[in-house]
């Protein structure tokens, strides 16, 4: 049986496990949200990081986590986008049905016993009412009959009636399991599994073909100037060319320590005229040729950025910079 959970950033998802389940996959959503996304599980007030995901680099991670009944667990995440968890319950549906049937049968037996005892009590009350109108000889006879009835009740209580009922019900269950209806269900399940396997094979084939197409496109290249261009996502919209006014989102980091010195991830996009010297040389060269929806990582040497002077206090002299750039708009 499928299990799934959508974890939003800044929120926690806690539960006491009722049925055992396994978590097999963690992945990011369709929306391209830059930055690092970390998934955590909290057990006994201790946080454990399960995986770290990045859009365009590592968007999904296989897991093999099993949680048992009674465990108290809390999932939470860091980052700006949701993380999707998927897996399956480790439980047999037929076993669950059998348990419910068994509980219902036990309840029915208890009700029958209760009714029988109530009827016996009513009979004894009627006997008590009749005692006022009978003579001494009849009283003696009634006492003897009462002793016999008490002995019979004791024999009834000592007899293994419930055991016989339970054994009969077990036989009925076994016969039910052999009925054609359950055989048909099993056949249907087998057919469904075969259909699912075929669909999975087709999906895997399409993915392999898409991966082969992607491999044909050069993802990472180094220009003679030392600029390194890495295409993380190939866009499908209009292409940015020299002279066009483009709008982008970006995150800028220092190559030596990964410190973020500038970013534009929300609000108004950053716009400039491409190839006109309005930005550093590494951007004029590196952004050229991107399509709308595309994401690139630019590793820009200092002579194509801020050179020997740098841009104090955020950018030291002779700093190599790394930018992750997403193309949003391409104008005239």
N, C-alpha and C positions, 0 to 999 in steps of 0.2 A: 504494500500500500504506500502511495507517494506521501512524502512529507516535505514541506517547504516553508520558508520564512523570509520576509523582506525586512532588513535592518536599516533604519534611517539614522543618519549621523546625529549624535547628541542624545539619542534615546536608548533605553535599556529594555530588554525583553527577558522576563524571568518566568520560571515555571518549576513545579515539582513534577518530575517525570512519572507518568502513570503507566504508559506502555513503552517498552524498549524501542529505540529508534537509532538509525545510523545517519550521520551527515557525510555526504560523499562529494559535494561540490560547493565552492564559493566563487561568485563572479560579479562583475560590475554590470550596471544597466546599459541601455542603449545610448543614453545621453553622454556625449564626450566631455567629462569633467576632469580637468587636469589636476595633478597632485597625487599624493600618496594616500591610500585608503587601507587602514589596518583593522583586522577583525580580532576580537578578544572573546574569551569565555571566562566567566568568573565561577569558581568552584571553591566552597568553604572560605569565602572572603579573599581568595587569591586570584588575581587576573593572569591569564595565560594567552599570549598572542598566537593565533592559529595561522595567519598568513598576512602578507602585505601585497596589495594590488595597485597597479598603475595603469591608467588609460593609455592604450597604444603600445604598452610594453608587456605587462603581465596582467591580462584582464580576467583570468580565471585560474583557479587552483583546485586540484583534486585533493580530497580529504578522506580520511577513514576513521571517523570518530563514532564510538558507540556509547550511548547513554542508557543506564539501567533504571528500572522503576525505583522511586524513592529518592533519587538524586535531585538536589536543588541546584539549578544552573541559571546563569544570567549571560545573555549575549549582548554585546555592544560594540560600537565601531568608532573610528576617528576618520576624518576626511570630510569632503563636501558633498558626496553623493551616496546613494543607497548601495548596500551589498546584499545580493540574493543568495540564500542558502537553500540547498535541495538535498534530498536523501530519501529514505524509506523507513516505514515501521517494520520492526523485526518481530512480526506476530502473525499467526495463522488464523485467517478469518473463520475457517470451519471450526477450529477449537473454541473460538469466542462464541459461536452459535451454540455449540454443544454445552458450554458452561451455562449459558443463559437458559437453555431448555431444562438442564438438570436442576437449576435453582427454582424454576417455576414448578417443576414436579414435586420437589421437596415441600414447597409452600402448600400445594394442593393436599398432600398427605396430612400435613398438620391440621388443615381445616377440617378434613374428614374425621380425624380423631376428636377434635373439639366438638363437632356436632354429635358424634356417638355418645360422648360423655354427658352432654347436655340432655339427650333423650333419656339416658339412664336416670339422671337426677329428677327429671319430670315424673318418671314412673315411680320413684321412691316417694315423691311428694304425694302422688295420688294414693299410694298405699297407706301413708300416714293419715290422710283424710278419712279413709275407710275404717281405720282402727276404732273410731268413736262409736261405730254402730254394730260391732261384732261381739260375740260372747267369749268366755275364757278358752273354750276348746279351739275355737277358730284362731284365737291369739297364739296358742301353742303351735297350731299348724303353720301359721304365718311365720313364726319364729324359725321353725324348721326349714320352711321354704326360703327364708331370708338367708340362713346359713348356706344352703345349697347355692343360692344366687351369688353370694360372696365368693364361694369357692370357684364358681364358674368364671367370675370376673378375674380372680387371681390367675386362673389358667389362661384366660385370654391375654392378660398382660404379660404372662411369661412366654407365650407363644411368639416366635419370630415372624410376626405378620409383616412388619416393615421390610425385613430382609427379603421376604418372598416378593413383595411389591417391587423393591429396588432391582432384584435380579430379573423380574419380568420386564421392567422398563429398560434395563440394559440390553436384553435380547431384542426388544422393540427398536432400540436405537441402532443396533447392528443391522437389523433388517431394513431400517430406513436408509442406512448408508448404502445398501445394495440396490435401492430402488432406481429405476430408469431415469428419474428426474435428476438425481445427483450425478449419474453417469453422463447425462446430457450437459450438465453444467461443466463437468471436467473437460468434455470434448470442446465446449465453447471456449473455455479458458485456453486450451491448447491452440485453438484456431486464432484467438486474439494475440497470443504470444508470437505465433508465426508471423501474423500481420505486422506486429510491432517490430520484429526483427528485420523484416523486409524494408520497412520504412527507415529503420536505423541505418541499414546498409546503404540505402539510396542517399540519405543525408550525409553519411561518411564519404560516399563517392563524390557528391557535389562539393563537399568541403575540401577534399583532396584536389579536385580540379581547380577550385578557387585558389588554394594555396600554391598550386603549380603556376597559375597565372601571375600571382603576386610575386613569386620568386623570379619571374622573367623581368620584372621592373626593378631596376637598381635602387635599393633602399638607401644606401649610404655611399657617398662619394666625396673625395677630397679634391678641391680645386688647386691649381698651381700656386695660388696666393696663400694657401694654407687653410682656407676656409673649409670646414667639414659640414656637409649637408646630409642630414638623415631624414628620409621620409617615413614618418610613423604611420600616417594615414594619407592615402591618395584621395584627394577631393574629386568631385564629379561636376562641380559648377564651373562658372566662368574663370578664365585663367588671368592671373596678374601679370602685366607686362610693363616695361619701362614707359613712364608717362601717365599711367593709370593712377587714379586715386583709390587707395585700398584701405580697408578697415580690418584690424586684427585684435585678437586677444593674445597675451603673452605672459611668460614668467621668466625673469632674468636672474641668473645665479653666477657666483664666482666659481670658476672651474676648480680652484685649489681646495676649497672647503665646502662647496655647495650652498653657501649662504645666499639667501634671496635678497637682492638689493633693489629690485623694482618689479612690479607686476600690474597687469590689467586683466582681471578675471570677472569683473561685474561692472554694471553701470554703462556709460557710453564707451563704445569701442575706440581704440586709438587709430586715427586716420592720418595718412600722409601721402604725398605724391611720390610714387616709386621712381627711383633713378634720378631724382633731382637734388640729391645731397641734403635732404631735410632730416635724414637719420644717419647713423654711422654707416660706413662703407660696407661692413659685413651684412647689414640688413638690406641695403640696396641690391647686393649680389645674391644673398641667400633667400630672400622672399620672392624674387623674380621667378616666375614659372609655376607658382603655387595655384591650385584651383580652390574655389570656395568649398569649405568643408574639410580641406586638407590640413594636416598637422605636421610641422617640421621641427627638428632639433638642430639648431645652428651652434657649432663650436667655433667661436670667432677669436682668432689671435689678436694680440694687443694692437698691432699696427693697422688692423681693420676696425678697431674699436676706439679706445681713448688714449692709446699710445703710452709714451713715457710719463706723461703728466697724470694720467688717470682722471678720475672725477671724485675727488675727496668730498666728504669723508667715506662714502660708501664703496667706491671703486679705487683700489690702490694703483700706483703706477705699474705699467707693463703687465696688466691683468688680462688673462684669457677668460672670455665670457661664454656662458652657455645660455641660449634662449630656446624655450619651447614656444612656438608661434602657431596659432590657428587662424586660417584665413576666413573672415566673416563676410566681407563685402568687396566687390570689385566694381568701381564706377568708371566714368569716362575720363 
